[in-house]
Amino acid sequence: MFDELEKYDNNGNFFFQATDSLEKVCTAPTNKYGVFLVYALQKGKVELIYIGKTGLDVGKRKAAEPIIKDGLKENLVDGLHFDETKRKYCWPVQMLIEDIEVLHIHWYVTWDGQCKDRPRTMKMKLLKIYKNIFGVFPRWNSPADLC
């Protein structure tokens, strides 16, 4: 569905159960920036439920390169979600509420020494593709995610 992600060689994935420590199972790098896709495995079905990004553009350097903070692992573990709670706390609760067996998280480095695709731009692109196909956003995303 997302051919755009095939060009990123620095990528990976991991599984997360509600009883796991997100900090321990997360395989994403701490000093790289990009996007991540969260799939729910629930009652024998797999569904993409969230498209997220890391990296916060906080300024510019020479040649209009943004200064990016908030690496992949940091954002996946401590980033805010739902009611502005850190993911390491709210994802397990939400998984129990929705009866999700496991999350399968795929991450892609889109901004580093070789790749120069801003995570925010990639996230918006992926959300638009998903909405064009399914008519809605993934259920853990909101229309505000396009802002």
GROMACS elastic network, one bead per residue, 0.5 to 0.9 nm:
[ bonds ]
;  ai    aj funct       b0    kb
    1     4     6  0.88057   500
    1   129     6  0.82244   500
    1   130     6  0.81024   500
    2     5     6  0.58934   500
    2     6     6  0.77473   500
    2   126     6  0.70411   500
    2   129     6  0.78284   500
    2   130     6  0.86534   500
    3     6     6  0.55354   500
    3     7     6  0.81105   500
    4     7     6  0.65832   500
    4     8     6  0.84321   500
    4   122     6  0.86693   500
    4   126     6  0.84107   500
    5     8     6  0.58231   500
    5     9     6  0.89364   500
    5   108     6  0.72775   500
    5   110     6  0.86630   500
    6     9     6  0.74843   500
    8    11     6  0.66138   500
    8   108     6  0.63859   500
    8   109     6  0.65298   500
    8   110     6  0.66330   500
    8   115     6  0.77040   500
    9   108     6  0.79813   500
    9   109     6  0.79550   500
   10   107     6  0.86481   500
   10   108     6  0.62198   500
   10   109     6  0.55698   500
   10   110     6  0.82753   500
   11    28     6  0.79892   500
   11   106     6  0.74245   500
   11   107     6  0.54884   500
   11   109     6  0.60440   500
   12    27     6  0.71843   500
   12    28     6  0.70166   500
   12   105     6  0.84110   500
   12   106     6  0.57979   500
   12   107     6  0.54887   500
   12   108     6  0.67817   500
   13    26     6  0.81866   500
   13    27     6  0.68965   500
   13    28     6  0.77300   500
   13   104     6  0.70028   500
   13   105     6  0.53644   500
   13   107     6  0.59847   500
   13   108     6  0.88444   500
   14    25     6  0.68048   500
   14    26     6  0.63684   500
   14    27     6  0.64668   500
   14    28     6  0.86174   500
   14   103     6  0.83059   500
   14   104     6  0.58494   500
   14   105     6  0.54783   500
   14   106     6  0.67730   500
   14   107     6  0.87709   500
   15    25     6  0.71755   500
   15    26     6  0.80768   500
   15   102     6  0.66388   500
   15   103     6  0.56161   500
   15   105     6  0.62418   500
   15   106     6  0.89703   500
   16    19     6  0.82181   500
   16    20     6  0.62683   500
   16    21     6  0.80248   500
   16    22     6  0.67207   500
   16    25     6  0.67343   500
   16    26     6  0.80325   500
   16    92     6  0.88489   500
   16   101     6  0.89779   500
   16   102     6  0.56123   500
   16   103     6  0.50397   500
   16   104     6  0.64173   500
   16   105     6  0.76523   500
   17    20     6  0.52921   500
   17    21     6  0.83802   500
   17    22     6  0.85210   500
   17    92     6  0.73243   500
   17    95     6  0.82570   500
   17   100     6  0.85186   500
   17   101     6  0.66263   500
   17   103     6  0.64049   500
   17   104     6  0.89955   500
   18    21     6  0.81347   500
   18    22     6  0.87781   500
   18    91     6  0.73629   500
   18    93     6  0.73007   500
   18    94     6  0.87620   500
   18    95     6  0.63896   500
   18    96     6  0.71090   500
   18   100     6  0.84667   500
   18   101     6  0.77965   500
   18   102     6  0.71716   500
   18   103     6  0.86033   500
   19    92     6  0.71565   500
   20    23     6  0.86450   500
   20    24     6  0.77215   500
   20    25     6  0.72712   500
   20    92     6  0.83830   500
   21    24     6  0.53020   500
   21    25     6  0.64498   500
   21    26     6  0.85642   500
   21    88     6  0.72996   500
   22    25     6  0.53885   500
   22    26     6  0.58183   500
   22    76     6  0.82382   500
   22    77     6  0.60672   500
   22    87     6  0.82738   500
   22    88     6  0.55706   500
   22    89     6  0.88200   500
   23    26     6  0.56309   500
   23    27     6  0.87625   500
   23    73     6  0.80014   500
   23    74     6  0.88278   500
   23    76     6  0.86512   500
   23    77     6  0.59527   500
   23    78     6  0.88085   500
   23    88     6  0.73980   500
   24    27     6  0.81389   500
   26    29     6  0.86382   500
   26    73     6  0.67293   500
   26    76     6  0.78359   500
   26    77     6  0.77357   500
   26   105     6  0.86503   500
   27    73     6  0.73973   500
   27   107     6  0.88316   500
   28    32     6  0.83321   500
   28    71     6  0.87205   500
   28    72     6  0.57927   500
   28    74     6  0.87452   500
   28    76     6  0.82002   500
   28   106     6  0.89205   500
   28   107     6  0.67234   500
   28   108     6  0.85439   500
   28   109     6  0.89374   500
   29    32     6  0.58285   500
   29    33     6  0.83137   500
   29    71     6  0.72184   500
   29    72     6  0.59405   500
   29    73     6  0.55819   500
   29    74     6  0.85533   500
   29   109     6  0.87167   500
   30    33     6  0.82268   500
   30    70     6  0.82554   500
   30    71     6  0.50412   500
   30    72     6  0.56962   500
   30    74     6  0.61578   500
   30    75     6  0.88520   500
   31    69     6  0.87699   500
   31    70     6  0.80869   500
   31    71     6  0.51513   500
   31    72     6  0.71635   500
   31    73     6  0.80700   500
   31    74     6  0.87347   500
   31   112     6  0.88330   500
   32    54     6  0.87679   500
   32    55     6  0.84331   500
   32    70     6  0.85360   500
   32    71     6  0.52521   500
   32    72     6  0.59817   500
   32    73     6  0.84149   500
   32   109     6  0.62041   500
   32   110     6  0.82297   500
   32   111     6  0.68240   500
   32   112     6  0.61772   500
   33    53     6  0.80143   500
   33    54     6  0.56542   500
   33    55     6  0.54798   500
   33    68     6  0.78028   500
   33    69     6  0.81639   500
   33    70     6  0.74258   500
   33    71     6  0.50914   500
   33    72     6  0.53345   500
   33    73     6  0.89141   500
   33   108     6  0.80354   500
   33   109     6  0.54139   500
   33   110     6  0.62170   500
   33   111     6  0.53165   500
   33   112     6  0.68937   500
   33   118     6  0.83568   500
   33   119     6  0.68223   500
   34    52     6  0.87036   500
   34    53     6  0.57984   500
   34    54     6  0.54293   500
   34    55     6  0.68204   500
   34    71     6  0.79186   500
   34    72     6  0.64654   500
   34   107     6  0.72874   500
   34   108     6  0.55630   500
   34   111     6  0.60144   500
   34   112     6  0.88001   500
   34   117     6  0.81724   500
   34   118     6  0.73082   500
   34   120     6  0.82144   500
   34   122     6  0.80660   500
   34   123     6  0.86231   500
   35    51     6  0.73235   500
   35    52     6  0.56217   500
   35    54     6  0.60618   500
   35    55     6  0.88098   500
   35    72     6  0.77085   500
   35   106     6  0.85100   500
   35   107     6  0.58756   500
   35   108     6  0.54864   500
   35   109     6  0.67848   500
   35   110     6  0.70267   500
   35   119     6  0.57313   500
   35   120     6  0.80781   500
   35   122     6  0.71228   500
   35   123     6  0.63633   500
   36    50     6  0.82201   500
   36    51     6  0.59314   500
   36    52     6  0.51742   500
   36    53     6  0.60327   500
   36    54     6  0.80617   500
   36    72     6  0.82588   500
   36    76     6  0.83333   500
   36   105     6  0.67293   500
   36   106     6  0.54523   500
   36   108     6  0.61858   500
   36   109     6  0.88371   500
   36   123     6  0.84608   500
   37    48     6  0.70738   500
   37    49     6  0.78592   500
   37    50     6  0.58514   500
   37    52     6  0.63188   500
   37    53     6  0.87486   500
   37   104     6  0.82185   500
   37   105     6  0.56891   500
   37   106     6  0.52091   500
   37   107     6  0.64753   500
   37   108     6  0.87733   500
   38    47     6  0.84685   500
   38    48     6  0.58873   500
   38    49     6  0.58219   500
   38    50     6  0.50264   500
   38    51     6  0.63956   500
   38    52     6  0.80138   500
   38   103     6  0.64387   500
   38   104     6  0.58587   500
   38   106     6  0.65566   500
   38   107     6  0.88116   500
   39    46     6  0.63675   500
   39    47     6  0.53106   500
   39    49     6  0.56035   500
   39    50     6  0.71251   500
   39   102     6  0.84348   500
   39   103     6  0.55486   500
   39   104     6  0.50309   500
   39   105     6  0.62273   500
   39   106     6  0.82129   500
   40    45     6  0.79147   500
   40    46     6  0.55867   500
   40    47     6  0.52982   500
   40    48     6  0.63808   500
   40    49     6  0.64073   500
   40    95     6  0.87451   500
   40   100     6  0.63065   500
   40   101     6  0.74911   500
   40   102     6  0.61339   500
   40   104     6  0.64255   500
   40   105     6  0.87792   500
   41    44     6  0.66026   500
   41    45     6  0.56746   500
   41    47     6  0.67763   500
   41   100     6  0.62177   500
   41   101     6  0.57877   500
   41   102     6  0.53958   500
   41   103     6  0.61646   500
   41   104     6  0.74405   500
   42    45     6  0.53117   500
   42    46     6  0.64694   500
   42    47     6  0.80683   500
   42    98     6  0.88153   500
   42    99     6  0.70388   500
   42   101     6  0.55286   500
   42   102     6  0.73404   500
   42   103     6  0.89613   500
   43    46     6  0.84865   500
   43    99     6  0.85869   500
   43   100     6  0.79329   500
   43   101     6  0.77708   500
   47   138     6  0.86498   500
   48    51     6  0.79253   500
   48   138     6  0.63662   500
   48   139     6  0.83043   500
   49   137     6  0.84078   500
   49   139     6  0.52004   500
   49   140     6  0.54879   500
   49   141     6  0.74250   500
   50   137     6  0.83505   500
   50   138     6  0.53617   500
   50   139     6  0.66936   500
   50   140     6  0.50820   500
   50   141     6  0.56111   500
   51   123     6  0.66495   500
   51   126     6  0.75161   500
   51   127     6  0.69729   500
   51   138     6  0.72983   500
   51   140     6  0.81483   500
   51   141     6  0.69189   500
   52    76     6  0.85753   500
   52   119     6  0.87784   500
   52   120     6  0.87532   500
   52   123     6  0.64098   500
   52   141     6  0.82700   500
   52   145     6  0.87177   500
   53    56     6  0.88936   500
   53    72     6  0.79058   500
   53    75     6  0.79801   500
   53    76     6  0.86962   500
   53   119     6  0.55716   500
   53   120     6  0.62358   500
   53   122     6  0.80898   500
   53   123     6  0.60215   500
   54    68     6  0.89605   500
   54    69     6  0.82202   500
   54    70     6  0.60740   500
   54    71     6  0.59731   500
   54    72     6  0.54584   500
   54    73     6  0.85753   500
   54    74     6  0.83134   500
   54    75     6  0.57058   500
   54    76     6  0.77331   500
   54    79     6  0.84672   500
   54   119     6  0.62931   500
   54   120     6  0.77304   500
   55    67     6  0.89831   500
   55    68     6  0.53241   500
   55    69     6  0.51449   500
   55    71     6  0.58606   500
   55    72     6  0.74260   500
   55    75     6  0.78482   500
   55   111     6  0.88237   500
   55   118     6  0.82076   500
   55   119     6  0.64694   500
   55   120     6  0.77287   500
   56    67     6  0.80497   500
   56    68     6  0.52773   500
   56    69     6  0.52396   500
   56    70     6  0.61423   500
   56    71     6  0.88123   500
   56   119     6  0.84950   500
   56   120     6  0.81651   500
   57    60     6  0.80458   500
   57    66     6  0.58760   500
   57    67     6  0.58178   500
   57    69     6  0.68691   500
   57   118     6  0.87004   500
   57   120     6  0.86641   500
   58    66     6  0.70517   500
   58    67     6  0.57356   500
   58    68     6  0.61770   500
   58    69     6  0.72008   500
   59    64     6  0.89722   500
   59    65     6  0.83962   500
   59    66     6  0.55478   500
   59    67     6  0.52151   500
   59    68     6  0.76843   500
   60    63     6  0.82043   500
   60    64     6  0.55216   500
   60    65     6  0.54407   500
   60    67     6  0.54906   500
   60    68     6  0.88673   500
   61    64     6  0.56560   500
   61    65     6  0.52355   500
   61    66     6  0.61058   500
   61    67     6  0.66284   500
   62    65     6  0.62505   500
   62    66     6  0.87629   500
   63    66     6  0.89733   500
   66   118     6  0.86949   500
   68    71     6  0.82969   500
   68   111     6  0.89128   500
   70    73     6  0.83206   500
   70    74     6  0.60683   500
   70    75     6  0.59652   500
   70    79     6  0.86450   500
   71    74     6  0.52880   500
   71    75     6  0.60428   500
   71    76     6  0.84802   500
   72    75     6  0.53277   500
   72    76     6  0.60268   500
   72    77     6  0.85763   500
   72   107     6  0.78213   500
   72   108     6  0.86862   500
   72   109     6  0.79769   500
   73    76     6  0.51010   500
   73    77     6  0.60557   500
   73    78     6  0.81899   500
   74    77     6  0.54309   500
   74    78     6  0.56298   500
   74    79     6  0.68766   500
   75    78     6  0.52940   500
   75    80     6  0.79290   500
   75    86     6  0.89374   500
   75    87     6  0.83815   500
   76    79     6  0.57413   500
   76    80     6  0.88032   500
   76    86     6  0.88441   500
   76    87     6  0.67574   500
   76    88     6  0.79865   500
   77    80     6  0.87776   500
   77    86     6  0.69897   500
   77    87     6  0.55873   500
   77    88     6  0.52202   500
   77    89     6  0.87758   500
   78    85     6  0.84313   500
   78    87     6  0.57084   500
   78    88     6  0.62932   500
   78    89     6  0.86624   500
   79    84     6  0.85779   500
   79    85     6  0.78438   500
   79    86     6  0.52884   500
   79    87     6  0.58054   500
   79    88     6  0.83159   500
   80    83     6  0.78364   500
   80    85     6  0.50001   500
   80    87     6  0.58665   500
   80    90     6  0.86716   500
   81    84     6  0.50681   500
   81    85     6  0.55956   500
   81    86     6  0.62799   500
   81    87     6  0.59278   500
   81    90     6  0.72092   500
   81    91     6  0.82444   500
   81   140     6  0.88199   500
   82    85     6  0.65907   500
   82    86     6  0.87975   500
   82    87     6  0.85328   500
   82    90     6  0.73657   500
   82    91     6  0.88329   500
   82   140     6  0.79663   500
   83    86     6  0.89579   500
   83    90     6  0.82937   500
   84    87     6  0.88057   500
   84    90     6  0.88378   500
   85    88     6  0.84193   500
   85    89     6  0.68109   500
   85    90     6  0.59915   500
   86    89     6  0.55874   500
   86    90     6  0.62492   500
   86    91     6  0.83260   500
   87    90     6  0.50717   500
   87    91     6  0.53131   500
   87    92     6  0.81916   500
   88    91     6  0.61346   500
   88    92     6  0.71927   500
   89    92     6  0.62386   500
   89    93     6  0.70068   500
   90    93     6  0.52306   500
   90    94     6  0.60646   500
   90    95     6  0.85194   500
   91    94     6  0.50695   500
   91    95     6  0.59848   500
   91    96     6  0.86334   500
   92    95     6  0.50500   500
   92    96     6  0.63478   500
   92    97     6  0.87323   500
   93    96     6  0.52155   500
   93    97     6  0.62697   500
   93    98     6  0.87101   500
   94    98     6  0.60907   500
   94    99     6  0.82629   500
   94   100     6  0.82373   500
   95    98     6  0.52132   500
   95    99     6  0.57018   500
   95   101     6  0.72855   500
   95   102     6  0.78266   500
   95   103     6  0.83875   500
   96   100     6  0.63601   500
   96   101     6  0.82503   500
   97   100     6  0.79074   500
  100   103     6  0.74633   500
  109   112     6  0.70642   500
  109   115     6  0.77290   500
  109   117     6  0.89687   500
  109   119     6  0.84251   500
  110   114     6  0.87323   500
  110   115     6  0.55088   500
  110   116     6  0.63936   500
  110   117     6  0.51887   500
  110   118     6  0.65821   500
  110   119     6  0.62317   500
  110   122     6  0.79688   500
  111   114     6  0.74017   500
  111   117     6  0.54697   500
  111   118     6  0.61062   500
  111   119     6  0.70175   500
  112   115     6  0.53365   500
  112   116     6  0.64742   500
  112   117     6  0.87093   500
  113   116     6  0.75217   500
  115   118     6  0.88750   500
  117   120     6  0.86255   500
  117   121     6  0.72264   500
  117   122     6  0.68837   500
  118   121     6  0.53372   500
  118   122     6  0.63384   500
  118   123     6  0.87080   500
  119   122     6  0.50951   500
  119   123     6  0.60473   500
  119   124     6  0.85933   500
  120   123     6  0.51638   500
  120   124     6  0.62488   500
  120   125     6  0.86229   500
  120   146     6  0.88218   500
  121   124     6  0.52564   500
  121   125     6  0.62101   500
  121   126     6  0.87285   500
  122   125     6  0.50124   500
  122   126     6  0.61447   500
  122   127     6  0.85702   500
  123   126     6  0.51548   500
  123   127     6  0.61143   500
  123   128     6  0.85963   500
  123   145     6  0.85230   500
  123   146     6  0.81208   500
  124   127     6  0.51150   500
  124   128     6  0.61769   500
  124   129     6  0.86740   500
  124   145     6  0.75410   500
  124   146     6  0.55427   500
  124   147     6  0.82519   500
  125   128     6  0.52191   500
  125   129     6  0.63189   500
  125   130     6  0.87402   500
  125   146     6  0.89212   500
  126   129     6  0.51116   500
  126   130     6  0.61876   500
  126   131     6  0.86032   500
  127   130     6  0.51033   500
  127   131     6  0.60855   500
  127   132     6  0.85165   500
  127   137     6  0.66782   500
  127   138     6  0.80235   500
  127   141     6  0.87479   500
  127   145     6  0.83569   500
  127   146     6  0.75303   500
  128   131     6  0.51021   500
  128   132     6  0.60355   500
  128   133     6  0.86348   500
  128   137     6  0.82774   500
  128   146     6  0.83781   500
  129   132     6  0.51396   500
  129   133     6  0.63615   500
  129   134     6  0.87404   500
  130   133     6  0.52285   500
  130   134     6  0.60560   500
  130   135     6  0.76436   500
  130   136     6  0.74790   500
  130   137     6  0.66527   500
  130   138     6  0.76178   500
  131   134     6  0.51962   500
  131   137     6  0.53754   500
  131   138     6  0.80627   500
  132   135     6  0.56030   500
  132   136     6  0.78145   500
  133   136     6  0.82843   500
  134   137     6  0.76414   500
  134   138     6  0.88659   500
  136   139     6  0.81544   500
  136   143     6  0.89854   500
  137   140     6  0.80237   500
  137   141     6  0.60362   500
  137   142     6  0.65675   500
  137   143     6  0.71765   500
  138   141     6  0.53806   500
  138   142     6  0.78016   500
  139   142     6  0.74643   500
  141   144     6  0.81060   500
  141   145     6  0.65243   500
  142   145     6  0.55332   500
  142   146     6  0.80636   500
  143   146     6  0.59080   500
  143   147     6  0.79281   500
  144   147     6  0.54893   500
